Amino acid sequence: MGTTERADRFYRDQMLDHLNPAMKEFVARQEMLFVATADAQGECDSSFRSGPPGFVHVIDDHTLAYPEYRGNGVFASAGNVVQNPHIGLMFLDFERDRIGLHVNGRVKVTEDERLRSHVPRLPLPQVPGQRALMWMVVRVEEAYIHCRKHIPHLRRVGAGESWGTDDTLRKGGDFFGAKEEGQARRGTAAGVGRS
């Protein structure tokens, strides 16, 4: 694409194999994270994680950890990293700095009690009833900027939303109509065999 010189300059000027102090401070105040994983066959999955500032804990220059809370029970990311330890993390600040940070590395799934015994300053849940089922411990291999050029500026709305509900409607219900479509499809398939 004719961008070799520009790419080489980016790798030389922006790519680190660790988290520097500015990156560690940035991660420590983020409330959301996008996660990319793939299974042993390379089938990809992306996922979203969120929590209060500090929910992603920087252990040292080369290591960070984030909790896996109770979710839909699929454990797509955790299942993938058991087969393939490569992980890509994307931190995006839409509100204050409008900047992003990519962190790529290798990950290990670790039990909460085991990690706490080695990392005593690991954050405790701030939401009643919330508990880390496990931690994803990431060994940083690459850390680099995501420029603000196409990051929209968003503003925070009220904190009236509750976290961790099992109420189907409050979680978004069948927003995209997948359940209804599946039920209709299964009903049609069941009716085909009957005459």
N, C-alpha and C positions, 0 to 999 in steps of 0.2 A: 504493500500500500504506500510505499515511499515514505514511511514514518520511522525508519530505523534509527536515525540520528535523534529524533525527538524521544523515542522510546528508550534508547540508551541513556539519554540525559535524565529521563524520569527515574529509571532504575538507579542511576548513580546518585541523584540528588534527593530522592524521596523514599526509597525502599530501605527499611531497616529489618534486622533479624531479631528485634526485641522491641519492647515498649519503652520509649524514652519518657522522661518526667511529664512532658506536655500530654502525651498519649495516655499515660496512667491517670492523670487528672481528668482528662476527657471521658475515659471509660467510667471512672468512679461516679460521675454525675449523670450518666445516661439512664433513661428509664425504658428503653426499648432496644431490641436487638433482632436482626434478621440472621437466620442460620441456614447454611447450605451444606448438605451431606449427600452421599451417594452410597449405594450398597455395593457388594462385591462385583456385580455385573455392570456397575456404572449408572444404574437407574437413579436419577436425581430426585431430591426433595428439598424444598425450601420451607422454612417455618419462621414464626414470629414468637418472640419471648418478650415479656415486659415485667416490670417490678419497680419498686421505689429506687431512687438514686442509690447506687452501691450494690444493687442486687447482683451485678456482675462484679466479682471480687478479684482485684489484682493481687496475686500472691507475691510475685516478684517480677523483675524485668522480662522474664521469659515464660511466665505462667499466669493464667487467669482461670477463673471458674465461674460457672453460672448454674443455678439450680434448675432442676426439672421438677415442676409441681404436678399435681394431679390434673389431668386434662381429659381428652376424649378416649384414653385407653389404648390408642394406636401405637404410641412410642415410635413413630417413624424415624425421628432423628437418632434416638438411642439405639434402635435396631440397626440402622445403617452403620453407625460408627463401631458397633461390635464387629461388623464384617469388613469395614473400611475406615481406618482411623483418620482420614483426611477430613478437615472441616474448614469452612469459610464463614467468617463472622462479618457482619456489616453493621456498624454503628452509624446512625444518621441523626444529626441534631437539626431538626426542622424549625426550632423555636428561637434559640439564642444565637448560635454562631453560624447556622446554615452551612455545616461542613460534615464530612463523613470520614470514617476510619475503617479501612479493611484490615482484618486480622486473619491470616491463614496459618494453619498448623495441623498438629495431630492431637487427637483427643482420647482420653480414657474416661470411662464411666466409673464413678467412685461413690460408694455408699456415704450417706450423710455423716454417720457416726465415725467412720474411718477417716474422712477428710477433716472433721472437726478435731480429732485427736492430734493431727499434724498441723492444722491451721487454726489456732485458738481464736483469732480475730475474725473468723468467718461470720458474716452477718446472720442474725437470727431473723425469722420471718416477722414482718411488721403488720401483717393482716391476720386477724383472728382465724384460727383453723387452718391456716396455710402452713404447709410443711414440705421441705424438700424431700422428694422420694429418692433422689440421687443428685449428684453433681457431675457436670461435664467439665473435666479439667483439661484445659487446652495448653499445649506446649507451643509457644509462638515461633513460627518460622519466617513469617513475613508480616510486616505492619507498614501500611502506607495510606496516604491521604486519598479521599474521594472529594474532588473539588466541588465548590458550591454552585457551579455554573447552572446545573439543572435541578438543584434541590429547592423545592418550593418553601416559602416562608409560611409556616402555620402558626396559629395562636392557640393557647391553651383554653379549654372550656372548663366549666365548673367540675368539682370533684364529687359530684352527686352520684356517680356510678359506683355500684358495689362490686367487689371482686370476689370471684370464687363461687358464684351462684350455680345451682343446678336447675334453676327455673328456665325452661326451654325458651320461652318468649323473651326473657330478659337477656339471654345469651345471644339472641338473634334469630331464634326459632329456625324455620325452614326458609330463610331469607331468599335463597336462590331457587327454591322449589324442587330441590333434588328428591326429597322424601316423597312428595306428591307425585312427581314424575315416575319414580321407582315403583310406587304403589300402583299407578295406572298401568305401567308396563307389565308388572307381575299379574295384575288383574286380566289384562289382555291375553297374556301368555296362558294363564289358567283357563280362560274362556275358549281358547283355540282348540284345546283337546276335548272339550265337551260339546256334544251335539244331541 
